[in-house]
Amino acid sequence: MQQIVNFIIKYRNFLLFVFLLFISLVFTIQSHSYHRSRFVNSANFLSGGIYSGLDDITTYFDLETHNEQLVEENNRLRARLLNTRDSVSQKIDTATYHKRFQFTTAKVINNNYTFKDNFLTLRAGSKNGLKQDLGVITSKGIVGIVDNISKNYATVISILNSNSQINAKLKKSNHFGILVWKGGDPNIVDLIDVQSKAPVKMGDTIVTGGKSTIFPEGIGIGTINSFELDPSENFYTIKVKLFNDMTNVGHVYVIENLDREEIKMLEQQTADEH
């Protein structure tokens, strides 16, 4: 014990310097979005390996929960296929059918939900075809948008992130708004800028609006938990209870809109002409 005390006394200036340097780096990364983004990107490989090892240990204990989710999803898919078969009178010609969306499965190996700007880490990267700005969902609803990519891993901006803004709508009326998160409860997000003429009701379903090239239209988000109308601006602010339990996300689907580049090119061409 005396040797430890002597060591601390002898090198106290150096130890103080290291401690202050560490604190300054933490504050720099947390207070600047650019530094935080670069730090997350450069740390993907190292943190991904660590998270992957820890995840392997804990996965076994979550098998029952994940199996229940898979069974639930299989039942939902069977029902959807049956309904589609009953409602479609003509067979689809698979040789000429245009596939618009491509799905890639991935495992979540790290999930933050207690901070202001939360991220997830996926065990899938560029070698699996992942790219920036792809939508991430589960069988229940949306999770976020792919941010940074390495060969084997990817980080996702969670919907529980102050920088997240996702086009969403009321399922029954098609009135649109912007989905944001203002912190606090990880089960609640806000749908803002919804016109006052919208028939807002408790319990109504909120889904993706399909006005961007990231998420298809109609992906589940949650249900209306509460709402209030700002009479001065004629817009609703709606509290949405998420379908997903964002504190327990295991496997996800990454969605790529195969028409994204064509749509962006056409929109840019139109903008340039006007």
Secondary structure, DSSP 8 states (H G I E B T S, - for coil): -HHHHHHHHHTHHHHHHHHHHHHHHHHHHHH-HHHHHHHHHHTHHHHHHHHHHHHHHHHGGGHHHHHHHHHHHHHHHHHHHHHHHHH--S---TTT----EEEEEEEEEEE--SSSEEEEEES--GGGT--TT-EEE-SSSEEEEEEEE-SS-EEEEEEEETT--EEEEETTT--EEEEE--SS-TTEEEEEEEETTS---TT-EEEE---SSSS-TT-EEEEEEEEEEETTTTEEEEEEEESS-TT---EEEEEEETTHHHHHHHHHHHHHH-
